[in-house]
Amino acid sequence: MGRGTWLAIRQAYEKLLGELPEEYRRYSAQIYPGHFLVRGDRGEPVEQLQENLRAIRAEDPSIPAVEVTGIFDDATRQIPKSWPFWPQER
């Protein structure tokens, strides 16, 4: 993906955030902390992701469990890949 495409996606995202009702805007950093999380990342955004995954699992036990460690490890990375709508690698 080129830089221009990435900037267009980011601008569309920021526009969408601006159109959200005020009470939802405070959650925007939980949805997207401003950068993609990748294996090896550490800190609060990863903890938030792991907590969100645990909350999803509470509603759907078919989703694998994850520990809240604040480290984006292989276990964290594999959870979305277990969802039936996740695109399969070729």
C-alpha positions as CSV (number, residue, x, y, z in Angstrom):
1,M,0.0,0.0,0.0
2,G,1.4,3.4,-1.0
3,R,1.7,6.4,1.3
4,G,-1.1,8.2,-0.5
5,T,-3.5,5.3,0.0
6,W,-2.6,5.1,3.7
7,L,-3.1,8.8,4.2
8,A,-6.5,8.6,2.5
9,I,-7.6,5.7,4.8
10,R,-6.4,7.6,7.8
11,Q,-8.3,10.8,6.8
12,A,-11.4,8.7,6.2
13,Y,-11.0,7.1,9.6
14,E,-10.5,10.5,11.4
15,K,-13.6,11.9,9.6
16,L,-15.6,9.0,10.8
17,L,-14.4,9.5,14.4
18,G,-15.5,13.1,14.1
19,E,-19.0,12.0,13.2
20,L,-19.4,9.7,16.2
21,P,-21.6,10.8,19.0
22,E,-19.5,12.4,21.8
23,E,-20.1,9.6,24.2
24,Y,-18.5,7.1,21.8
25,R,-15.4,9.2,21.0
26,R,-13.7,8.4,24.2
27,Y,-13.4,4.8,23.1
28,S,-11.7,5.6,19.8
29,A,-8.2,5.0,21.2
30,Q,-9.3,1.5,22.3
31,I,-10.3,0.8,18.7
32,Y,-7.2,2.2,17.1
33,P,-4.4,3.6,19.2
34,G,-2.9,5.5,16.3
35,H,-0.7,2.7,14.9
36,F,-1.0,-1.0,14.1
37,L,-0.2,-3.4,16.9
38,V,2.3,-6.0,15.9
39,R,4.0,-9.0,17.6
40,G,6.4,-7.8,20.2
41,D,4.6,-4.5,21.1
42,R,4.1,-3.8,24.8
43,G,2.1,-1.5,26.9
44,E,-1.3,-0.1,27.5
45,P,-2.7,-0.5,24.0
46,V,-1.9,-4.2,24.0
47,E,-3.4,-4.6,27.5
48,Q,-6.6,-2.9,26.2
49,L,-6.7,-5.2,23.2
50,Q,-6.3,-8.3,25.4
51,E,-9.0,-7.0,27.8
52,N,-11.3,-6.5,24.8
53,L,-10.6,-10.0,23.6
54,R,-11.4,-11.4,27.0
55,A,-14.7,-9.5,27.1
56,I,-15.5,-10.9,23.6
57,R,-14.7,-14.4,24.9
58,A,-17.0,-14.0,27.9
59,E,-19.8,-13.7,25.3
60,D,-18.4,-16.3,22.9
61,P,-16.5,-19.2,24.6
62,S,-15.4,-20.5,21.2
63,I,-12.8,-17.7,21.1
64,P,-9.5,-18.8,22.6
65,A,-8.6,-17.4,26.0
66,V,-5.8,-14.8,26.3
67,E,-3.9,-13.6,29.3
68,V,-3.6,-9.8,29.9
69,T,0.1,-9.5,29.8
70,G,0.6,-6.2,27.9
71,I,2.8,-8.1,25.4
72,F,1.5,-8.7,21.9
73,D,2.7,-12.3,21.6
74,D,1.8,-15.3,19.3
75,A,-1.2,-16.2,21.5
76,T,-2.7,-12.7,21.1
77,R,-2.0,-12.7,17.4
78,Q,-3.7,-16.0,16.8
79,I,-7.1,-15.1,18.4
80,P,-8.5,-13.1,15.5
81,K,-7.2,-15.7,13.1
82,S,-9.5,-18.2,14.8
83,W,-12.6,-16.3,13.8
84,P,-14.6,-17.8,11.0
85,F,-14.8,-14.6,9.0
86,W,-11.0,-14.0,9.1
87,P,-9.4,-14.2,5.6
88,Q,-7.5,-17.4,5.2
89,E,-3.8,-17.1,4.3
90,R,-2.9,-18.4,0.9
